[in-house]
Amino acid sequence: MKGLMFGLSALALGLAATAPARADFAVAKFNDGWCRVWVDTANKPAEGQFLLWRHNRHWHYKLSSWDSGDHHLHQAVAEHRCKG
């Protein structure tokens, strides 16, 4: 029984180690009106802020991938929330 539990815990640990890391992205709007995809959401831009997005009645700024950030950046430009 100990061997089975050890094997299962080693398997679970191995699967957790192979899972891709989740990177956080955001769309940063700078004071001059320009926006860009921001890679590190732990540090906000010194001369700007993150744009907020509404999803299912909740507001958030973190996005799960670069592609999602790029999509939201283009959406913000289309909505005239930033220059580009």
Sequence and secondary structure as in RCSB ss.txt:
>XXXX:A:sequence
MKGLMFGLSALALGLAATAPARADFAVAKFNDGWCRVWVDTANKPAEGQFLLWRHNRHWHYKLSSWDSGDHHLHQ
AVAEHRCKG
>XXXX:A:secstr
 HHHHHHHHHHHHHHHHHS     BEEEEETTS EEEES TTS  TTEEE  EEETTEEE  BSSHHHHHHHHHH
HHHTTSS  
